[in-house]
């Protein structure tokens, strides 16, 4: 892979939803966010439920998300993407990506997260990931340190063409991820748990995404 051009656009917002059971309430919150800011993608984190319930939940979210011009991705369930009308899936780790990529490509997005090393990220790229994400929490809620995520994003942005998503644990992390060269900045709990409300938090997140200087 060749180095990127020194000229790049501002990154776009990527939202990770909570795995809430109230799909109607979540759809309402997302609609408010879409009216306030530009969103590139929404990763729908799903609660524990039977397959039919999960498909219906994704379908309920798809119209509003896609109608706003954003891609709807399903967390960890590539098997329901087509039936639910989603745009793709986000897979945790190279093994999960490899198992899903033949089902998803070329019609659906295959995103890769859960990448615990540089080697994992390169394997994901070689496997066919449409993007790599660094820093999102694992199933237990643990995530890498802020400095580790920024370092990984900067390394990737310098060397690889496949888009990179940097996960912001707090809104204050966004500035550093932008400076490091992230193509997208993902926000999850920092947005939905903000005491001002998700709409206000999303507006702040969007305001922090502007690239003021080009990289060299």
N, C-alpha and C positions, 0 to 999 in steps of 0.2 A: 504494500500500500504506500502511496506517495504522500508527502507532507501537504497540508492544506494551504490554500491561499491565505495571505495575510489579511485579506479583506473579508469580513464576515458580518452577517446580519445579527441583530439582537436575538437572543434566545427566546423561545416561546414557553408558555406555561403548560405544564403537564400535571393533572390533578389525580391524586390517589384518594378514592372515597373510603370512608369507614365501612366495615362489613356489617352495616345495620340491617335489621330485618324490615324496617319500614321503608319500602321502596318509593311510595308516594311522597313521603316527607323528603327523602333524598332528592327526588326529581325536582321538587319545588326549590330546594336550596341551590341545586345546579342551575336551574333556570335563572335565578337571581344573579348568580355569578356570571352566566353567559351574557346577561344584559349589561353587565358592568365592565367586563374585560374580555380580551381575546384569549381563547383556550385552544391549544393544539390537540390535546388528547385527554381522555379520562380513563383511568384504570379502575374498573369496577371490582372491588374486593367483595367476595361473596360470603355470606354466612353459611353455617352448616345446614344443609337442607337436601331434600331429594332432588333428583335431576330435573324433573318437570318444574318444580318450584324455582330452581335456579334459572332455567330457560325463560320462564315467565318474567322473572325479575330483570334479566338482561333485556328482554323485549320491551319491558316497560320503560327502561332507561334509554333505549336506542334512539327513539324518535326525537327526544329533546336534545340529546347529545349531538347526533348527526345533523339534526336540523340547524344547530348552531355552528356547523362547519367543523366540528371536532371529531376525531376518531374515537370510537368506543372499543376499549380493549378489556378482555376478561382475564382476571388473575388466575392463572394456573389451571384453566379448564379449556384446553384447545378442542376437546371433543364436542363442546356445545356451541362453538363459535358460529358455525354455519347455520345451525337450526335456530339460534337465538337472534340472528341478524346483526351480530357484532362485526367489527372490522378486523379483529385479530385477537391474539392472546399474548400475555406476558408470562414468561417461564422462568422459574428460579433455578439457575445452574445450567451448565453445558449439557448434562445428561438429559434433563427435562426438555431442553430446547431440541436436542438431537432427536428425541422420541417424537416430537410434535411437528418438526419443520416440514416433513413430507406431507402431512395432513393440511398444513396451513398454506404453504407456498405453492403456486405464485399468487393465489387470489386473496390471501389474508396476511396481515402483519404478524410477524414473529419477533417479539421483543425479548431481550435477555436481561435478567437481573440475577441477584444472588451470586454475584461474581466475586469470589473471595480472594482472587489473586490476579495478577496481570496475565498469567497463563490462561486462567479461566476465560478472561475477556477475549483473548486472541483466539481461543478455541471456539467461542461463541461466534465470533466474526467469520471464522472459516466455515462454520456449520451453516451459516446463512442468516444470522440475526439481522433484522432491519435496524435495530439500535441496541446499544448497551446502556444499562443503568447502573450507576454506582451510588451506594450509600443508603438504599432503602432498608427498612427494618426487616428482620427475618420473622419467621412464624412466632417466635417468642417475644418479639418486640425489640430485639437488640439490633444495633446498627454500628457500623464502623465510626471511628472518631472523625470529627470535622476535618482535621488536618489530613487524615488518610484519604478521605473522599476528594478533597480539593487536589491533592497530589495525583490521585488516579485520573481525575478529569483532565488536569493539565497535561499529563503524559499522553492520554488518548487523543486529545485535541491537537497536540503537536504532530502526531505521527499517522493518524488513521482518518479515513474518509467517512466511514460509517458513523452516523450521528450518535452523539453521547448525551445521556440524560444524567444530570447531577441531582441527587435528592437533598433537599434542604430540610434538616430537622427543625430548624427555627428560621423565621423570616430573615433574621440577621445574617444567615448563611448565604443568602442569595447573591449578595454583592460579590463575594469571593468566588462563587461558582461561575458567575458571569465573567469575571476577570480571568478565571482559569480556562475559559473557552467552551463551556457547555453549550450544546445546541438547544437543549431544552432544560428547564429547571422544574423538578417535580416537587410538589408540596402536598402533604397529606394531613397528618394530625395538627401541624402548626396552623393550618388553615381552618379545619373544622372545630378545633378546640379553642380558637381565639375568642376571648371574652367579648370582643367587639362584634363577633359574628363572622361567618365565612365570607360574606360579600365584601366587608371592609378589609378583611385580611387578604382576599384575592386582589383587591385594588392596590394594596400596598405591595404585594408580591409583583404585580404587573409593573408598577412604577419602578421597581428595582431592577427590571430586566434590560434596561437600555444600555447598549454598548456605547460608551463615550469616546473610545479610542480603538483603532485597529491594532491587532496583535502584530508582532514582527517575527 
